[in-house]
Amino acid sequence: MNGTVNLALLGITSLDVLAAGCATPQAILARQHCRLASLLYTLAQGSSLYAHRLRNHLDPSAPLHSLPVIRKTELMERFDEWVTDPAITLKGLRRFTADPQRIGEPYLGRYGVWESSGSSGEPTIFVQDAQSMAINDALESLRRSPLTPGADALAFPGRGERIAFVGVTTGHFASVVQMHRLQSLYPWAAQALRNISILQPLASVVQELNAFAPTLVATYPSVAIALAEQQACGALRIAPHAIWTGGENLSAPVRARVARLLHCAVRDHYGASEFLNIAWECCCGRLHANTDWLMLEPVDDKFRPVPPGHASATTLLTHLGNRVQPLLRYDLGDQITLATRPCACGSPFPVIEVSGRNDPPLQVLGEGGKPVLLLPLAITTVLEEQAGLYEFQLRQRDGKTLELQVPQTGEAVELALARGSQALQDYARVQGSVALTIITRTGIALQRGHSGKVARVVAPCSSSGL
Ligand SMILES: [Zn+2]
């Protein structure tokens, strides 16, 4: 046992992950079924919160969709009844995460811990047992497509790779905890890993990257596009063979621009603090969900199933590996679409598209004072495709006013903002809005949440703190 790394369990889990990659969809469903039955047993025996919620659903043959949905607020209110180890308390965890010296340290000597900065109030704290950490590590290192045909899909520091993580580098966030763990797993390769903070001026980020010359850069799409623009103007001079993105939506125009300006492959990844590796991108550029270790249910706003080919209102997550802080039919808040056809890559794992990351729609005024909803995905598409704007933040001031901010200045940006404002107003008018005013501002640094992510569309009662 090395901190939160149980090497024997990691080995067994890695073999299972490799075997599942060659299995049939039916064999993966059989794994799901078996792991779900085991999870339900744990819930009934070990979590008093879930035992209470499931008291009328004890039939082991009951389908998943007949079981109750649970939300984050309820879990946090009854945190000590949720976790299955009585030694874990929310109070103790808050003390732990308040100490920056303890980032990446195993809690109680055996649990991985990280937090996510919520949209309001105290952060949610996530506790991972040894099995869950082994699943994270195995999926992260093994389930990844080669960047070029025939190339090695694995990328470890010390195998010639220099990996830069560009993000928030302090705080008990999952990405920071994982980098600390990686450095403890590969102490001989610590020089090949670099954490670069985005809380410093962009010029300093560029300077650090130029000096480090990474072969791989892991970051958020909003940072990747900013770096790509720096490369285009000659300030940044790096030659990575890949950019790994995650944490925010990666749109097709942003992906194409990053790939073109940085002359490298872009690989996206879909994860959440609740489950770090929900889906990985295959060689065909599609996201495959790791359904051997999780279950995803796309549902509408009343938690009814949404068929493949249709975007969900939210998604229910069931974590089939974590027994210490179990998640069954947990409302993740993200909007996904299950593909109707299998992928050409031949993977047995289902294909999903992620269209929204917990993004609330904007609500503006329509005819007769009726509310009109503007969807974040549509807004970002309009601004990217019709105005060529990739780095921006659209904040709603009130029912009739939006503020469009960009970090750049100059005549070209002013022209792009004018085009963007017009395109947004046209889109909003088609949706039924009246008298929408768009204020534009240049030279404004994008406001990031505590964990470094950017919400490109910010509703008035949501926080950009992600
Ligand atoms: Zn595929």
Boltz pocket constraint, residues with backbone or C-beta under 6 A from the ligand:
constraints:
  - pocket:
      binder: B
      contacts: [[A, 282], [A, 283], [A, 284], [A, 285], [A, 286], [A, 288], [A, 343], [A, 344], [A, 345], [A, 346], [A, 347]]
      max_distance: 6.0
